Amino acid sequence: MAEQISADGLTIAPGVIETILAQTILQVDGVTRVGSPKPTDGLFGTGKHRNPAQGIILVAEDNQITVSAHICVEYGYRLPEVAEQVRSAIADTLEGQIGVKVAAVDVYVDSVAFPE
């Protein structure tokens, strides 16, 4: 995780950016959770009471940021399309709302949620 992230003369704690990105990701259709499932959840986990920002890793270098985001996708959605929408939403939020340049965004679909 990055120690500090600076944009336009403002230093932002990584936890703040992680929280903003978690909320952004959760707004993408098909995403049910941010973060990897707990080992006890199995591949098709249902753990719902977790800090959403736990699935976001930030690395800041040379005034750019690299993001790794771990998500759970609802069954029935096309995984590549959801991942691309998440990638785009993260980049747009970082550049538009926070004002930092994006080096890369990696999205990992760690589980699939089936309807209960």
C-alpha positions in Angstrom: 0.0 0.0 0.0 1.2 3.5 -0.7 2.4 5.6 2.2 1.0 8.9 0.9 -0.6 10.0 -2.3 -0.3 13.6 -3.4 -2.4 15.4 -6.1 -2.6 19.1 -6.9 -0.8 20.0 -3.6 -3.0 17.9 -1.5 -1.8 14.8 0.4 -4.5 12.1 0.6 -4.3 9.1 2.9 -4.4 5.8 1.0 -7.4 4.6 3.1 -9.5 7.5 1.8 -8.8 6.6 -1.8 -9.4 2.9 -1.1 -12.8 3.9 0.4 -13.7 6.1 -2.5 -12.7 3.4 -5.0 -14.6 0.7 -3.1 -17.8 2.7 -3.3 -17.1 3.4 -7.0 -16.6 -0.3 -7.7 -19.8 -1.3 -5.9 -21.8 0.9 -8.2 -20.8 -1.2 -11.2 -23.6 -3.5 -12.3 -22.8 -7.1 -11.5 -20.3 -6.4 -8.6 -21.6 -7.8 -5.4 -18.5 -7.3 -3.2 -15.1 -5.8 -3.1 -12.4 -8.0 -1.7 -11.4 -11.6 -1.8 -13.6 -14.1 -0.1 -12.5 -15.4 3.3 -10.9 -18.9 3.1 -14.0 -20.3 4.9 -16.3 -18.8 2.2 -14.8 -21.0 -0.6 -14.7 -19.9 -4.2 -18.3 -19.0 -4.3 -18.3 -17.1 -1.0 -21.1 -15.1 0.6 -19.2 -13.2 3.2 -21.0 -9.8 3.4 -19.7 -8.2 6.6 -16.3 -7.1 5.5 -14.5 -3.8 5.0 -14.9 -3.2 1.2 -11.5 -1.5 0.9 -9.7 -4.7 2.0 -9.7 -5.8 -1.7 -8.0 -2.7 -3.0 -4.2 -2.3 -3.2 -2.6 1.0 -4.2 1.0 1.5 -5.3 2.2 5.1 -6.0 5.3 5.7 -8.0 6.5 8.7 -10.1 3.3 10.7 -9.5 1.2 7.8 -10.8 -0.9 5.2 -9.1 -1.3 1.5 -9.9 -4.5 -0.2 -8.5 -5.2 -3.8 -7.9 -8.9 -4.5 -7.2 -10.4 -7.8 -6.1 -14.1 -8.3 -6.7 -16.9 -10.8 -6.5 -19.3 -10.8 -9.5 -22.9 -11.9 -9.5 -23.7 -15.1 -11.5 -25.0 -14.4 -15.0 -22.8 -11.3 -15.8 -20.1 -11.6 -18.4 -16.9 -11.4 -16.3 -14.7 -9.6 -18.9 -17.4 -6.9 -19.3 -17.7 -6.3 -15.6 -13.9 -6.2 -15.1 -13.6 -3.6 -17.9 -16.4 -1.5 -16.4 -14.6 -1.7 -13.0 -11.3 -0.8 -14.6 -12.8 2.2 -16.4 -14.7 3.4 -13.3 -11.5 3.3 -11.2 -9.5 5.2 -13.8 -12.2 7.8 -14.2 -12.6 8.3 -10.4 -8.8 8.6 -9.8 -8.2 11.1 -12.7 -11.5 13.0 -12.4 -12.4 13.1 -8.7 -9.0 12.8 -7.0 -6.7 14.2 -9.7 -4.0 11.5 -9.9 -2.6 9.9 -13.0 -3.3 6.2 -13.4 -0.4 3.9 -14.4 -2.5 0.7 -14.4 -5.6 -0.9 -13.1 -5.7 -4.6 -12.5 -9.0 -6.3 -11.7 -9.2 -9.7 -10.2 -12.5 -11.6 -10.2 -12.0 -13.7 -7.1 -15.4 -15.3 -6.7 -18.9 -15.6 -8.2 -22.0 -15.0 -6.1 -25.0 -17.2 -6.8 -28.6 -16.1 -5.9 -29.7 -17.4 -2.6 
